[in-house]
Amino acid sequence: MLQGPSKAGLYPIYLKHFSSNKSRSLVAFIGVKAPVSVWHNRLGHPSSSVFQHLLRHSQLSLSSSQRQQSLCEPCQLAKSKKLPFSISSRISNFPLELIRSDVWTSPVKSISGCKFYVLFVDDFSRFTWLFPLKHKSDVFVCFFKFKCLVENLLSRKIKQLQTDRGGEFTSSQLKTFLANNGIVHRISCPYTSEQNGIAERKHRHVVESGLALLAHSHLPNKYWVDAFLTAIYLINRLPTPTLNNNTPYTKLFNAEPDYSILKGCVCYPLLRPYNDHKLSFRSKQCIFLGYCSNSKGYQCLEFFNQWSLYFAT
């Protein structure tokens, strides 16, 4: 115990009064020992691993030999985080057993006036359908048309629908329609997009592929609908590791896709039927815009004098 006079309420220690051997041993002067919880508070609530390291390697003055840290409520309130999600083991056994859906919003209105698109992903084959929308409220009408299309095409009924909690999917109109048709509606928890991860990741695949097509063709962003529809057409015909390098088209229709019909960016379609007179050129340099959904043909955009859209075979 050191003794000495006080100065301005403090007790200064003059190390010069001690021998060199004694001064080396004076590391710190701690008057009161504190429990582990107090030290945890004093150190600013460090993580458990950092705090345990300090307890093992630092000379903290503890009031007891107990070195285990109890549950800290301030840490729980300030550092709460989402736990990692386990990999889903769910496997669909046939087409339309589960349809995953989500809506994407575009920052740019398309040339046709669309601001959104909704996609439907078949969980069995990963085959995807994309429908441009002008309003989010059009989702119900779009799902009704999609249901009629795929059930007639595949001779099966949709069993389940997986969506988020967006208002376009939780409307009373859609709920009533699903209940009347015996379709189970699976809804992800609030702010938990991971529970609908297949549809969320499909957005990224579609947007990145569509942007690459726009960049290659040097078209403005207002043609995003045409680019995204072409991207979906190609994605459905590309091998994917999810299906053991099979294609969604083959998985769904049990047939190989025809790659011979695919076209590039610059094209010269036969435009003679569109000409005003016999001396007009038979073709023009155009940009390949996409594939027709209900015709065996292509959409081509002429861009030199005026932005004209042509349909060619």
GUTOR-991485 format. One record per residue (C-alpha): z, y, x; chain; residue number from 0. Coordinates in steps of 0.2 Angstrom, whole numbers, plus 5000, padded with zeros to 4 digits. Layout:
% residues N
@pz: Z | py: Y | px: X | chain: A | n: NUM
...
//
This chain:
% residues 313
@pz: 5000 | py: 5000 | px: 5000 | chain: A | n: 0
@pz: 4995 | py: 5017 | px: 5007 | chain: A | n: 1
@pz: 5006 | py: 5032 | px: 5005 | chain: A | n: 2
@pz: 5003 | py: 5050 | px: 5007 | chain: A | n: 3
@pz: 5003 | py: 5068 | px: 5000 | chain: A | n: 4
@pz: 4992 | py: 5073 | px: 4985 | chain: A | n: 5
@pz: 4979 | py: 5087 | px: 4986 | chain: A | n: 6
@pz: 4972 | py: 5095 | px: 4971 | chain: A | n: 7
@pz: 4978 | py: 5080 | px: 4961 | chain: A | n: 8
@pz: 4969 | py: 5068 | px: 4973 | chain: A | n: 9
@pz: 4976 | py: 5057 | px: 4987 | chain: A | n: 10
@pz: 4964 | py: 5059 | px: 5002 | chain: A | n: 11
@pz: 4964 | py: 5045 | px: 5015 | chain: A | n: 12
@pz: 4961 | py: 5051 | px: 5033 | chain: A | n: 13
@pz: 4954 | py: 5036 | px: 5041 | chain: A | n: 14
@pz: 4956 | py: 5044 | px: 5058 | chain: A | n: 15
@pz: 4975 | py: 5041 | px: 5057 | chain: A | n: 16
@pz: 4971 | py: 5022 | px: 5057 | chain: A | n: 17
@pz: 4965 | py: 5011 | px: 5072 | chain: A | n: 18
@pz: 4947 | py: 5006 | px: 5073 | chain: A | n: 19
@pz: 4952 | py: 4988 | px: 5068 | chain: A | n: 20
@pz: 4961 | py: 4994 | px: 5052 | chain: A | n: 21
@pz: 4947 | py: 5006 | px: 5047 | chain: A | n: 22
@pz: 4934 | py: 4993 | px: 5047 | chain: A | n: 23
@pz: 4944 | py: 4982 | px: 5034 | chain: A | n: 24
@pz: 4946 | py: 4997 | px: 5022 | chain: A | n: 25
@pz: 4931 | py: 4993 | px: 5011 | chain: A | n: 26
@pz: 4937 | py: 4999 | px: 4994 | chain: A | n: 27
@pz: 4953 | py: 5004 | px: 4985 | chain: A | n: 28
@pz: 4954 | py: 4997 | px: 4967 | chain: A | n: 29
@pz: 4970 | py: 5000 | px: 4957 | chain: A | n: 30
@pz: 4967 | py: 4990 | px: 4941 | chain: A | n: 31
@pz: 4959 | py: 4973 | px: 4938 | chain: A | n: 32
@pz: 4947 | py: 4972 | px: 4923 | chain: A | n: 33
@pz: 4941 | py: 4957 | px: 4913 | chain: A | n: 34
@pz: 4923 | py: 4951 | px: 4914 | chain: A | n: 35
@pz: 4918 | py: 4960 | px: 4898 | chain: A | n: 36
@pz: 4924 | py: 4977 | px: 4904 | chain: A | n: 37
@pz: 4914 | py: 4974 | px: 4920 | chain: A | n: 38
@pz: 4898 | py: 4970 | px: 4910 | chain: A | n: 39
@pz: 4900 | py: 4986 | px: 4901 | chain: A | n: 40
@pz: 4903 | py: 4996 | px: 4916 | chain: A | n: 41
@pz: 4888 | py: 4989 | px: 4924 | chain: A | n: 42
@pz: 4877 | py: 4995 | px: 4910 | chain: A | n: 43
@pz: 4875 | py: 4978 | px: 4901 | chain: A | n: 44
@pz: 4864 | py: 4969 | px: 4914 | chain: A | n: 45
@pz: 4856 | py: 4953 | px: 4910 | chain: A | n: 46
@pz: 4866 | py: 4937 | px: 4911 | chain: A | n: 47
@pz: 4857 | py: 4931 | px: 4927 | chain: A | n: 48
@pz: 4860 | py: 4947 | px: 4936 | chain: A | n: 49
@pz: 4878 | py: 4949 | px: 4930 | chain: A | n: 50
@pz: 4882 | py: 4931 | px: 4935 | chain: A | n: 51
@pz: 4874 | py: 4934 | px: 4952 | chain: A | n: 52
@pz: 4886 | py: 4949 | px: 4955 | chain: A | n: 53
@pz: 4901 | py: 4939 | px: 4950 | chain: A | n: 54
@pz: 4897 | py: 4926 | px: 4963 | chain: A | n: 55
@pz: 4892 | py: 4937 | px: 4977 | chain: A | n: 56
@pz: 4902 | py: 4954 | px: 4974 | chain: A | n: 57
@pz: 4920 | py: 4957 | px: 4976 | chain: A | n: 58
@pz: 4923 | py: 4963 | px: 4958 | chain: A | n: 59
@pz: 4942 | py: 4964 | px: 4954 | chain: A | n: 60
@pz: 4944 | py: 4953 | px: 4939 | chain: A | n: 61
@pz: 4960 | py: 4951 | px: 4929 | chain: A | n: 62
@pz: 4957 | py: 4932 | px: 4927 | chain: A | n: 63
@pz: 4948 | py: 4918 | px: 4935 | chain: A | n: 64
@pz: 4937 | py: 4916 | px: 4919 | chain: A | n: 65
@pz: 4920 | py: 4921 | px: 4925 | chain: A | n: 66
@pz: 4910 | py: 4916 | px: 4909 | chain: A | n: 67
@pz: 4902 | py: 4930 | px: 4900 | chain: A | n: 68
@pz: 4906 | py: 4930 | px: 4881 | chain: A | n: 69
@pz: 4893 | py: 4936 | px: 4868 | chain: A | n: 70
@pz: 4890 | py: 4954 | px: 4869 | chain: A | n: 71
@pz: 4886 | py: 4962 | px: 4853 | chain: A | n: 72
@pz: 4878 | py: 4978 | px: 4860 | chain: A | n: 73
@pz: 4866 | py: 4968 | px: 4870 | chain: A | n: 74
@pz: 4861 | py: 4958 | px: 4854 | chain: A | n: 75
@pz: 4858 | py: 4975 | px: 4845 | chain: A | n: 76
@pz: 4848 | py: 4983 | px: 4860 | chain: A | n: 77
@pz: 4839 | py: 4968 | px: 4867 | chain: A | n: 78
@pz: 4833 | py: 4957 | px: 4853 | chain: A | n: 79
@pz: 4816 | py: 4950 | px: 4855 | chain: A | n: 80
@pz: 4804 | py: 4938 | px: 4846 | chain: A | n: 81
@pz: 4806 | py: 4920 | px: 4852 | chain: A | n: 82
@pz: 4790 | py: 4912 | px: 4858 | chain: A | n: 83
@pz: 4780 | py: 4902 | px: 4845 | chain: A | n: 84
@pz: 4778 | py: 4883 | px: 4847 | chain: A | n: 85
@pz: 4760 | py: 4876 | px: 4847 | chain: A | n: 86
@pz: 4755 | py: 4871 | px: 4829 | chain: A | n: 87
@pz: 4752 | py: 4852 | px: 4827 | chain: A | n: 88
@pz: 4744 | py: 4854 | px: 4810 | chain: A | n: 89
@pz: 4727 | py: 4846 | px: 4809 | chain: A | n: 90
@pz: 4715 | py: 4847 | px: 4794 | chain: A | n: 91
@pz: 4707 | py: 4830 | px: 4789 | chain: A | n: 92
@pz: 4692 | py: 4837 | px: 4779 | chain: A | n: 93
@pz: 4682 | py: 4853 | px: 4776 | chain: A | n: 94
@pz: 4690 | py: 4866 | px: 4764 | chain: A | n: 95
@pz: 4707 | py: 4858 | px: 4766 | chain: A | n: 96
@pz: 4713 | py: 4875 | px: 4773 | chain: A | n: 97
@pz: 4704 | py: 4891 | px: 4773 | chain: A | n: 98
@pz: 4711 | py: 4905 | px: 4784 | chain: A | n: 99
@pz: 4707 | py: 4923 | px: 4780 | chain: A | n: 100
@pz: 4710 | py: 4940 | px: 4786 | chain: A | n: 101
@pz: 4702 | py: 4958 | px: 4785 | chain: A | n: 102
@pz: 4697 | py: 4969 | px: 4799 | chain: A | n: 103
@pz: 4695 | py: 4988 | px: 4798 | chain: A | n: 104
@pz: 4681 | py: 4997 | px: 4808 | chain: A | n: 105
@pz: 4684 | py: 5015 | px: 4815 | chain: A | n: 106
@pz: 4666 | py: 5018 | px: 4811 | chain: A | n: 107
@pz: 4657 | py: 5017 | px: 4794 | chain: A | n: 108
@pz: 4642 | py: 5006 | px: 4795 | chain: A | n: 109
@pz: 4624 | py: 5012 | px: 4791 | chain: A | n: 110
@pz: 4626 | py: 5003 | px: 4774 | chain: A | n: 111
@pz: 4643 | py: 5012 | px: 4771 | chain: A | n: 112
@pz: 4654 | py: 4997 | px: 4775 | chain: A | n: 113
@pz: 4671 | py: 5000 | px: 4783 | chain: A | n: 114
@pz: 4679 | py: 4983 | px: 4783 | chain: A | n: 115
@pz: 4674 | py: 4965 | px: 4784 | chain: A | n: 116
@pz: 4684 | py: 4949 | px: 4778 | chain: A | n: 117
@pz: 4681 | py: 4932 | px: 4786 | chain: A | n: 118
@pz: 4685 | py: 4915 | px: 4780 | chain: A | n: 119
@pz: 4688 | py: 4901 | px: 4793 | chain: A | n: 120
@pz: 4688 | py: 4883 | px: 4789 | chain: A | n: 121
@pz: 4702 | py: 4875 | px: 4798 | chain: A | n: 122
@pz: 4694 | py: 4858 | px: 4799 | chain: A | n: 123
@pz: 4677 | py: 4864 | px: 4807 | chain: A | n: 124
@pz: 4681 | py: 4882 | px: 4813 | chain: A | n: 125
@pz: 4665 | py: 4887 | px: 4804 | chain: A | n: 126
@pz: 4667 | py: 4905 | px: 4799 | chain: A | n: 127
@pz: 4659 | py: 4916 | px: 4785 | chain: A | n: 128
@pz: 4660 | py: 4935 | px: 4787 | chain: A | n: 129
@pz: 4657 | py: 4947 | px: 4772 | chain: A | n: 130
@pz: 4656 | py: 4966 | px: 4775 | chain: A | n: 131
@pz: 4666 | py: 4977 | px: 4763 | chain: A | n: 132
@pz: 4666 | py: 4995 | px: 4757 | chain: A | n: 133
@pz: 4684 | py: 4994 | px: 4751 | chain: A | n: 134
@pz: 4698 | py: 4982 | px: 4754 | chain: A | n: 135
@pz: 4700 | py: 4980 | px: 4735 | chain: A | n: 136
@pz: 4683 | py: 4970 | px: 4736 | chain: A | n: 137
@pz: 4692 | py: 4955 | px: 4744 | chain: A | n: 138
@pz: 4695 | py: 4947 | px: 4727 | chain: A | n: 139
@pz: 4677 | py: 4948 | px: 4721 | chain: A | n: 140
@pz: 4672 | py: 4942 | px: 4739 | chain: A | n: 141
@pz: 4684 | py: 4927 | px: 4738 | chain: A | n: 142
@pz: 4677 | py: 4922 | px: 4721 | chain: A | n: 143
@pz: 4659 | py: 4922 | px: 4727 | chain: A | n: 144
@pz: 4664 | py: 4913 | px: 4743 | chain: A | n: 145
@pz: 4673 | py: 4899 | px: 4733 | chain: A | n: 146
@pz: 4658 | py: 4896 | px: 4722 | chain: A | n: 147
@pz: 4647 | py: 4896 | px: 4737 | chain: A | n: 148
@pz: 4656 | py: 4883 | px: 4748 | chain: A | n: 149
@pz: 4662 | py: 4872 | px: 4735 | chain: A | n: 150
@pz: 4645 | py: 4870 | px: 4728 | chain: A | n: 151
@pz: 4638 | py: 4868 | px: 4746 | chain: A | n: 152
@pz: 4650 | py: 4855 | px: 4752 | chain: A | n: 153
@pz: 4655 | py: 4847 | px: 4735 | chain: A | n: 154
@pz: 4673 | py: 4849 | px: 4739 | chain: A | n: 155
@pz: 4687 | py: 4860 | px: 4732 | chain: A | n: 156
@pz: 4697 | py: 4873 | px: 4742 | chain: A | n: 157
@pz: 4715 | py: 4866 | px: 4743 | chain: A | n: 158
@pz: 4724 | py: 4880 | px: 4753 | chain: A | n: 159
@pz: 4722 | py: 4898 | px: 4758 | chain: A | n: 160
@pz: 4731 | py: 4905 | px: 4773 | chain: A | n: 161
@pz: 4733 | py: 4924 | px: 4774 | chain: A | n: 162
@pz: 4744 | py: 4938 | px: 4779 | chain: A | n: 163
@pz: 4754 | py: 4949 | px: 4767 | chain: A | n: 164
@pz: 4741 | py: 4963 | px: 4765 | chain: A | n: 165
@pz: 4740 | py: 4971 | px: 4748 | chain: A | n: 166
@pz: 4722 | py: 4964 | px: 4746 | chain: A | n: 167
@pz: 4729 | py: 4946 | px: 4747 | chain: A | n: 168
@pz: 4745 | py: 4948 | px: 4737 | chain: A | n: 169
@pz: 4737 | py: 4957 | px: 4722 | chain: A | n: 170
@pz: 4742 | py: 4949 | px: 4705 | chain: A | n: 171
@pz: 4723 | py: 4946 | px: 4701 | chain: A | n: 172
@pz: 4721 | py: 4935 | px: 4717 | chain: A | n: 173
@pz: 4738 | py: 4926 | px: 4714 | chain: A | n: 174
@pz: 4733 | py: 4922 | px: 4696 | chain: A | n: 175
@pz: 4716 | py: 4916 | px: 4701 | chain: A | n: 176
@pz: 4723 | py: 4905 | px: 4715 | chain: A | n: 177
@pz: 4736 | py: 4898 | px: 4703 | chain: A | n: 178
@pz: 4723 | py: 4894 | px: 4689 | chain: A | n: 179
@pz: 4712 | py: 4885 | px: 4702 | chain: A | n: 180
@pz: 4726 | py: 4875 | px: 4710 | chain: A | n: 181
@pz: 4725 | py: 4883 | px: 4727 | chain: A | n: 182
@pz: 4741 | py: 4884 | px: 4737 | chain: A | n: 183
@pz: 4743 | py: 4901 | px: 4744 | chain: A | n: 184
@pz: 4751 | py: 4901 | px: 4761 | chain: A | n: 185
@pz: 4757 | py: 4918 | px: 4767 | chain: A | n: 186
@pz: 4763 | py: 4923 | px: 4784 | chain: A | n: 187
@pz: 4780 | py: 4931 | px: 4787 | chain: A | n: 188
@pz: 4780 | py: 4950 | px: 4788 | chain: A | n: 189
@pz: 4775 | py: 4957 | px: 4805 | chain: A | n: 190
@pz: 4771 | py: 4939 | px: 4811 | chain: A | n: 191
@pz: 4752 | py: 4938 | px: 4814 | chain: A | n: 192
@pz: 4755 | py: 4923 | px: 4825 | chain: A | n: 193
@pz: 4757 | py: 4912 | px: 4809 | chain: A | n: 194
@pz: 4739 | py: 4916 | px: 4805 | chain: A | n: 195
@pz: 4733 | py: 4916 | px: 4824 | chain: A | n: 196
@pz: 4717 | py: 4907 | px: 4821 | chain: A | n: 197
@pz: 4710 | py: 4921 | px: 4810 | chain: A | n: 198
@pz: 4717 | py: 4934 | px: 4821 | chain: A | n: 199
@pz: 4709 | py: 4927 | px: 4837 | chain: A | n: 200
@pz: 4693 | py: 4925 | px: 4828 | chain: A | n: 201
@pz: 4693 | py: 4944 | px: 4825 | chain: A | n: 202
@pz: 4693 | py: 4946 | px: 4844 | chain: A | n: 203
@pz: 4679 | py: 4933 | px: 4847 | chain: A | n: 204
@pz: 4668 | py: 4942 | px: 4833 | chain: A | n: 205
@pz: 4671 | py: 4959 | px: 4839 | chain: A | n: 206
@pz: 4668 | py: 4956 | px: 4858 | chain: A | n: 207
@pz: 4652 | py: 4946 | px: 4854 | chain: A | n: 208
@pz: 4646 | py: 4960 | px: 4842 | chain: A | n: 209
@pz: 4650 | py: 4974 | px: 4855 | chain: A | n: 210
@pz: 4640 | py: 4964 | px: 4868 | chain: A | n: 211
@pz: 4625 | py: 4963 | px: 4857 | chain: A | n: 212
@pz: 4626 | py: 4982 | px: 4853 | chain: A | n: 213
@pz: 4627 | py: 4986 | px: 4871 | chain: A | n: 214
@pz: 4613 | py: 4975 | px: 4876 | chain: A | n: 215
@pz: 4602 | py: 4982 | px: 4862 | chain: A | n: 216
@pz: 4608 | py: 5000 | px: 4865 | chain: A | n: 217
@pz: 4611 | py: 5003 | px: 4847 | chain: A | n: 218
@pz: 4624 | py: 5015 | px: 4840 | chain: A | n: 219
@pz: 4640 | py: 5008 | px: 4833 | chain: A | n: 220
@pz: 4635 | py: 5011 | px: 4815 | chain: A | n: 221
@pz: 4625 | py: 4995 | px: 4816 | chain: A | n: 222
@pz: 4641 | py: 4985 | px: 4819 | chain: A | n: 223
@pz: 4638 | py: 4975 | px: 4803 | chain: A | n: 224
@pz: 4622 | py: 4968 | px: 4809 | chain: A | n: 225
@pz: 4629 | py: 4964 | px: 4826 | chain: A | n: 226
@pz: 4644 | py: 4955 | px: 4819 | chain: A | n: 227
@pz: 4634 | py: 4945 | px: 4807 | chain: A | n: 228
@pz: 4623 | py: 4939 | px: 4821 | chain: A | n: 229
@pz: 4638 | py: 4936 | px: 4832 | chain: A | n: 230
@pz: 4645 | py: 4924 | px: 4818 | chain: A | n: 231
@pz: 4628 | py: 4916 | px: 4816 | chain: A | n: 232
@pz: 4629 | py: 4912 | px: 4835 | chain: A | n: 233
@pz: 4647 | py: 4908 | px: 4836 | chain: A | n: 234
@pz: 4645 | py: 4894 | px: 4823 | chain: A | n: 235
@pz: 4632 | py: 4886 | px: 4833 | chain: A | n: 236
@pz: 4641 | py: 4887 | px: 4850 | chain: A | n: 237
@pz: 4651 | py: 4873 | px: 4858 | chain: A | n: 238
@pz: 4670 | py: 4876 | px: 4858 | chain: A | n: 239
@pz: 4684 | py: 4868 | px: 4867 | chain: A | n: 240
@pz: 4694 | py: 4867 | px: 4851 | chain: A | n: 241
@pz: 4682 | py: 4854 | px: 4844 | chain: A | n: 242
@pz: 4680 | py: 4845 | px: 4861 | chain: A | n: 243
@pz: 4664 | py: 4855 | px: 4865 | chain: A | n: 244
@pz: 4657 | py: 4851 | px: 4848 | chain: A | n: 245
@pz: 4650 | py: 4865 | px: 4837 | chain: A | n: 246
@pz: 4657 | py: 4871 | px: 4821 | chain: A | n: 247
@pz: 4640 | py: 4869 | px: 4813 | chain: A | n: 248
@pz: 4639 | py: 4851 | px: 4818 | chain: A | n: 249
@pz: 4657 | py: 4847 | px: 4813 | chain: A | n: 250
@pz: 4654 | py: 4854 | px: 4796 | chain: A | n: 251
@pz: 4637 | py: 4848 | px: 4792 | chain: A | n: 252
@pz: 4636 | py: 4833 | px: 4803 | chain: A | n: 253
@pz: 4619 | py: 4840 | px: 4810 | chain: A | n: 254
@pz: 4614 | py: 4848 | px: 4826 | chain: A | n: 255
@pz: 4609 | py: 4867 | px: 4826 | chain: A | n: 256
@pz: 4592 | py: 4872 | px: 4829 | chain: A | n: 257
@pz: 4591 | py: 4883 | px: 4844 | chain: A | n: 258
@pz: 4572 | py: 4885 | px: 4844 | chain: A | n: 259
@pz: 4573 | py: 4899 | px: 4831 | chain: A | n: 260
@pz: 4584 | py: 4910 | px: 4841 | chain: A | n: 261
@pz: 4577 | py: 4927 | px: 4846 | chain: A | n: 262
@pz: 4580 | py: 4940 | px: 4860 | chain: A | n: 263
@pz: 4583 | py: 4958 | px: 4859 | chain: A | n: 264
@pz: 4565 | py: 4966 | px: 4861 | chain: A | n: 265
@pz: 4552 | py: 4959 | px: 4849 | chain: A | n: 266
@pz: 4535 | py: 4962 | px: 4843 | chain: A | n: 267
@pz: 4534 | py: 4956 | px: 4825 | chain: A | n: 268
@pz: 4518 | py: 4955 | px: 4815 | chain: A | n: 269
@pz: 4517 | py: 4972 | px: 4805 | chain: A | n: 270
@pz: 4500 | py: 4971 | px: 4798 | chain: A | n: 271
@pz: 4506 | py: 4969 | px: 4780 | chain: A | n: 272
@pz: 4516 | py: 4985 | px: 4782 | chain: A | n: 273
@pz: 4502 | py: 4996 | px: 4789 | chain: A | n: 274
@pz: 4494 | py: 5010 | px: 4779 | chain: A | n: 275
@pz: 4476 | py: 5007 | px: 4785 | chain: A | n: 276
@pz: 4466 | py: 4996 | px: 4795 | chain: A | n: 277
@pz: 4467 | py: 5006 | px: 4811 | chain: A | n: 278
@pz: 4486 | py: 5005 | px: 4813 | chain: A | n: 279
@pz: 4492 | py: 4994 | px: 4826 | chain: A | n: 280
@pz: 4496 | py: 4976 | px: 4822 | chain: A | n: 281
@pz: 4513 | py: 4976 | px: 4830 | chain: A | n: 282
@pz: 4526 | py: 4988 | px: 4837 | chain: A | n: 283
@pz: 4540 | py: 4986 | px: 4849 | chain: A | n: 284
@pz: 4556 | py: 4983 | px: 4839 | chain: A | n: 285
@pz: 4574 | py: 4978 | px: 4842 | chain: A | n: 286
@pz: 4579 | py: 4961 | px: 4835 | chain: A | n: 287
@pz: 4593 | py: 4965 | px: 4822 | chain: A | n: 288
@pz: 4598 | py: 4948 | px: 4815 | chain: A | n: 289
@pz: 4594 | py: 4933 | px: 4805 | chain: A | n: 290
@pz: 4591 | py: 4933 | px: 4786 | chain: A | n: 291
@pz: 4604 | py: 4924 | px: 4776 | chain: A | n: 292
@pz: 4593 | py: 4919 | px: 4762 | chain: A | n: 293
@pz: 4576 | py: 4918 | px: 4770 | chain: A | n: 294
@pz: 4568 | py: 4910 | px: 4784 | chain: A | n: 295
@pz: 4565 | py: 4926 | px: 4794 | chain: A | n: 296
@pz: 4571 | py: 4940 | px: 4805 | chain: A | n: 297
@pz: 4576 | py: 4958 | px: 4803 | chain: A | n: 298
@pz: 4568 | py: 4969 | px: 4816 | chain: A | n: 299
@pz: 4571 | py: 4988 | px: 4819 | chain: A | n: 300
@pz: 4557 | py: 5000 | px: 4824 | chain: A | n: 301
@pz: 4565 | py: 5014 | px: 4834 | chain: A | n: 302
@pz: 4552 | py: 5025 | px: 4842 | chain: A | n: 303
@pz: 4546 | py: 5037 | px: 4829 | chain: A | n: 304
@pz: 4558 | py: 5033 | px: 4815 | chain: A | n: 305
@pz: 4571 | py: 5020 | px: 4811 | chain: A | n: 306
@pz: 4562 | py: 5008 | px: 4800 | chain: A | n: 307
@pz: 4568 | py: 4990 | px: 4796 | chain: A | n: 308
@pz: 4555 | py: 4976 | px: 4795 | chain: A | n: 309
@pz: 4557 | py: 4958 | px: 4789 | chain: A | n: 310
@pz: 4546 | py: 4946 | px: 4799 | chain: A | n: 311
@pz: 4544 | py: 4927 | px: 4800 | chain: A | n: 312
//
